[in-house]
């Protein structure tokens, strides 16, 4: 076999693996992926050329409304991460929460949006990009499911916790409410909403490794750079 034949074989194998990886990701999206398929995704992600280096990171944030998630996500975007925002996609598809569709339908309409965002995360990671998901991830179960989704695509999940006192969050939300009709990141909430949602929030504990956000995106970026000398792709 000469060198050109070897290159052709490598290209053919790479094309096959990439096509098969796409099939498996689509099966995941359709809820038809088997346990064997999940293992196959991990094996293919490892085998594809260019996957030998550090795994691309996917940033998951956990925090309530007004904690500063979008500010941090945009700073990470400026640093090279690909930002995906379920709230913006909700606004694009359905319009204003409480005006263009009933408030009680939010979770039902959000489910397919989150599914599509998860697929987008996997596709970006499979292509070697680093990602930040601009979303709250309130529960341990939700965070665990998304971490598994990230690892299936060959990525490394990184959790960032954004604590903020109720008074700070309510002041921010109160100001944001005035823009709720035109700004996808300014969903309108009452103070009672914030108090009720706080009771459903599950703070990450020591068994969920995480970075704590103190309000300065530069500190988070420094921690990420320290953890991986490769930096954002």
VOZARO-8304 format. One line per field, with one value per residue (C-alpha): residue number from 1; residue in three letters; x, y negated, z negated. Coordinates in pm, 1 decimal. Each point is the difference from the previous one (the first is absolute). Last residue first. Example, Ala and Ser with C-alpha at 12.3 -4.5 7.8 and 13.67 -1.06 7.14 Angstrom:
<sites>
n 2;1
res Ser;Ala
x 1367.0;-137.0
y 106.0;344.0
z -714.0;-66.0
</sites>
This chain:
<sites>
n 233;232;231;230;229;228;227;226;225;224;223;222;221;220;219;218;217;216;215;214;213;212;211;210;209;208;207;206;205;204;203;202;201;200;199;198;197;196;195;194;193;192;191;190;189;188;187;186;185;184;183;182;181;180;179;178;177;176;175;174;173;172;171;170;169;168;167;166;165;164;163;162;161;160;159;158;157;156;155;154;153;152;151;150;149;148;147;146;145;144;143;142;141;140;139;138;137;136;135;134;133;132;131;130;129;128;127;126;125;124;123;122;121;120;119;118;117;116;115;114;113;112;111;110;109;108;107;106;105;104;103;102;101;100;99;98;97;96;95;94;93;92;91;90;89;88;87;86;85;84;83;82;81;80;79;78;77;76;75;74;73;72;71;70;69;68;67;66;65;64;63;62;61;60;59;58;57;56;55;54;53;52;51;50;49;48;47;46;45;44;43;42;41;40;39;38;37;36;35;34;33;32;31;30;29;28;27;26;25;24;23;22;21;20;19;18;17;16;15;14;13;12;11;10;9;8;7;6;5;4;3;2;1
res Unk;Unk;Unk;Unk;Unk;Unk;Unk;Unk;Unk;Unk;Unk;Unk;Unk;Unk;Unk;Unk;Unk;Unk;Unk;Unk;Unk;Unk;Unk;Unk;Unk;Unk;Unk;Unk;Unk;Unk;Unk;Unk;Unk;Unk;Unk;Unk;Unk;Unk;Unk;Unk;Unk;Unk;Unk;Unk;Unk;Unk;Unk;Unk;Unk;Unk;Unk;Unk;Unk;Unk;Unk;Unk;Unk;Unk;Unk;Unk;Unk;Unk;Unk;Unk;Unk;Unk;Unk;Unk;Unk;Unk;Unk;Unk;Unk;Unk;Unk;Unk;Unk;Unk;Unk;Unk;Unk;Unk;Unk;Unk;Unk;Unk;Unk;Unk;Unk;Unk;Unk;Unk;Unk;Unk;Unk;Unk;Unk;Unk;Unk;Unk;Unk;Unk;Unk;Unk;Unk;Unk;Unk;Unk;Unk;Unk;Unk;Unk;Unk;Unk;Unk;Unk;Unk;Unk;Unk;Unk;Unk;Unk;Unk;Unk;Unk;Unk;Unk;Unk;Unk;Unk;Unk;Unk;Unk;Unk;Unk;Unk;Unk;Unk;Unk;Unk;Unk;Unk;Unk;Unk;Unk;Unk;Unk;Unk;Unk;Unk;Unk;Unk;Unk;Unk;Unk;Unk;Unk;Unk;Unk;Unk;Unk;Unk;Unk;Unk;Unk;Unk;Unk;Unk;Unk;Unk;Unk;Unk;Unk;Unk;Unk;Unk;Unk;Unk;Unk;Unk;Unk;Unk;Unk;Unk;Unk;Unk;Unk;Unk;Unk;Unk;Unk;Unk;Unk;Unk;Unk;Unk;Unk;Unk;Unk;Unk;Unk;Unk;Unk;Unk;Unk;Unk;Unk;Unk;Unk;Unk;Unk;Unk;Unk;Unk;Unk;Unk;Unk;Unk;Unk;Unk;Unk;Unk;Unk;Unk;Unk;Unk;Unk;Unk;Unk;Unk;Unk;Unk;Unk
x -1104.9;-1.5;323.3;260.9;159.1;-299.5;-87.8;188.5;-175.2;-336.1;88.8;112.5;-321.3;-201.2;195.1;-45.0;-377.8;-14.5;-317.3;124.2;-65.3;66.6;165.4;-144.3;60.3;-336.4;82.3;84.9;-356.4;-190.2;-295.4;-334.5;-254.5;-367.9;-43.6;174.5;-270.5;-269.5;194.8;75.2;-360.3;-121.0;231.4;-177.7;159.6;19.2;239.2;286.8;243.9;-226.7;-17.0;-291.1;-308.1;205.6;183.7;-172.4;38.6;378.0;0.4;-202.4;211.6;322.2;-145.0;-147.6;336.9;182.0;-266.3;-14.3;371.9;217.3;170.6;117.3;132.7;215.2;4.2;255.7;-97.0;281.1;-88.5;19.2;-358.0;-120.4;180.3;-221.5;-323.5;113.5;64.6;-343.1;-167.9;198.4;-88.8;-368.7;7.5;186.1;-268.2;-2.3;174.4;-6.0;61.1;252.2;172.5;370.2;186.9;348.9;41.1;162.4;-249.1;-147.5;-37.5;-200.1;-225.5;-57.6;-89.7;-239.5;-173.9;-36.1;-146.0;-253.3;-111.4;-16.1;-230.4;-213.2;-57.4;-51.1;-349.1;-130.0;188.3;-141.6;-361.7;-131.4;118.7;-240.8;142.2;51.5;-48.8;109.7;344.1;64.0;56.4;-31.7;285.3;246.0;-83.6;52.7;329.2;117.0;-100.0;182.7;333.2;298.6;340.4;304.7;310.0;273.7;76.9;-279.7;-238.6;132.7;-80.4;-343.2;-64.2;105.2;-239.1;-271.3;35.0;4.5;-207.4;-313.7;-206.6;140.4;335.6;174.5;219.3;116.4;320.6;85.5;370.1;179.8;195.5;374.7;199.8;-49.7;-327.6;168.1;-78.1;-310.5;66.1;-93.7;-329.6;-67.1;47.5;-218.5;-279.4;23.4;-53.1;-321.1;-107.7;46.6;-234.9;-253.4;-88.0;-366.0;-82.5;-22.1;288.4;208.6;-74.2;114.2;325.0;45.7;-46.2;242.3;265.1;-50.6;60.5;311.0;132.1;-58.7;165.6;299.0;32.0;-9.6;253.8;234.7;-33.7;67.6;305.9;128.8;-54.8;191.4;291.0;38.8;-145.4
y -2617.6;-141.9;39.0;275.0;-58.8;157.5;-41.2;-328.5;-143.0;98.2;-154.5;-321.8;-12.5;36.5;-283.6;-222.0;55.3;-197.4;55.5;258.6;304.7;325.7;270.6;348.0;363.5;159.9;221.1;-315.1;-129.9;-177.8;-207.7;152.9;-266.1;78.1;-228.8;-279.8;30.0;-100.6;-301.4;-113.1;39.6;-195.4;-282.7;-4.8;122.8;-138.1;169.4;-238.8;210.7;9.3;-381.9;-176.7;53.6;69.9;-332.8;-154.7;331.7;-39.8;-271.5;211.2;302.2;-175.6;-125.7;344.7;171.4;-231.1;32.6;379.4;34.9;135.3;336.1;81.4;356.9;96.3;362.4;121.8;292.1;150.3;93.3;322.9;-19.7;253.6;-207.5;-300.3;198.4;156.6;-347.9;-105.0;287.3;-63.6;-371.9;79.2;252.9;-236.1;-263.9;-368.6;10.7;-381.7;-52.4;-173.7;317.1;-65.0;188.8;97.3;105.0;326.2;98.6;266.3;-270.6;-218.9;290.0;104.1;-352.5;-36.7;323.2;-127.7;-327.3;198.6;196.6;-317.9;-153.0;314.9;-26.6;-379.6;8.9;234.0;-188.8;-338.5;101.8;-138.3;-349.0;-4.5;-79.3;-325.7;-219.0;204.2;89.0;-217.0;167.0;369.0;105.8;-288.2;-62.3;366.8;-4.7;-299.0;170.2;321.3;-183.5;155.3;-171.1;127.8;-62.5;-225.9;-252.3;-231.2;293.4;50.0;-364.7;51.6;299.3;-196.4;-286.9;249.8;191.0;-300.0;127.7;-184.3;315.7;292.6;170.9;302.5;-50.5;272.3;-64.2;249.3;70.9;142.0;314.3;-48.6;150.6;334.9;-103.0;-147.2;301.5;192.3;296.2;-160.5;-140.1;336.0;190.0;-241.3;11.8;380.2;13.9;-199.5;225.7;308.5;-160.3;-44.8;-328.0;-28.6;-326.7;-187.2;-235.7;296.4;170.8;-317.7;10.7;363.4;-74.9;-293.8;221.7;252.1;-269.4;-125.5;354.9;74.4;-323.4;69.2;353.0;-127.4;-275.4;247.9;239.8;-280.6;-109.1;358.7;38.1;-324.6;124.8;328.4;333.9
z -2078.1;-352.1;-200.0;50.4;-340.4;-164.6;-366.3;-33.7;304.7;-146.4;-334.2;170.0;203.5;-320.2;-164.8;304.6;-12.7;-328.2;-204.4;-248.6;214.2;-184.8;210.9;-27.9;-91.7;-85.7;-301.0;-196.3;24.7;276.2;-125.6;92.9;101.2;-56.2;-301.7;191.3;266.2;-246.7;-124.3;354.8;111.6;-305.2;106.0;334.3;319.0;354.4;242.4;75.6;205.6;306.6;-3.1;169.1;-217.4;-315.0;2.2;-306.1;-181.7;11.8;-264.9;-244.7;92.0;-100.8;-327.1;-66.3;52.5;-237.0;-269.9;38.1;-64.4;285.0;52.5;354.0;14.1;298.2;117.6;254.3;225.0;210.9;355.8;201.8;125.4;-257.4;-264.6;73.7;-15.8;-328.7;-145.3;123.6;-182.1;-318.9;-0.8;44.1;-284.5;-232.1;51.9;98.8;335.9;52.2;372.7;225.3;123.7;60.1;270.7;111.6;362.1;113.4;273.1;-228.7;-263.5;238.8;101.9;-358.8;-108.4;293.3;-97.4;-355.5;134.1;204.9;-306.5;-205.5;262.2;8.0;-378.8;-13.0;149.6;-269.5;-271.1;105.3;49.8;-330.2;93.2;292.2;348.2;187.7;-308.4;-302.1;136.6;305.3;335.7;79.1;224.6;-30.5;-366.7;-84.0;194.1;-201.6;-324.1;101.3;42.6;179.2;-20.3;191.8;-210.7;136.8;-274.1;113.8;-43.8;-353.0;-74.9;155.0;-224.5;-309.5;70.7;97.0;-327.1;-234.5;-294.0;116.6;41.1;-198.3;34.6;145.4;302.9;236.7;193.4;272.6;35.7;300.9;-96.1;-30.9;286.6;173.9;167.1;310.8;214.1;-109.9;-228.2;-332.7;129.2;165.5;-326.4;-199.3;258.8;5.0;-375.9;39.4;286.8;-218.6;-254.0;278.2;173.7;98.2;-181.0;334.4;-89.9;-114.4;330.7;177.6;-199.8;100.9;368.0;-18.7;-161.2;279.9;259.5;-183.2;-35.3;368.8;112.2;-225.0;137.9;358.2;-74.4;-165.7;293.9;248.4;-198.1;-6.0;375.9;61.5;-212.3;191.4;-97.1
</sites>
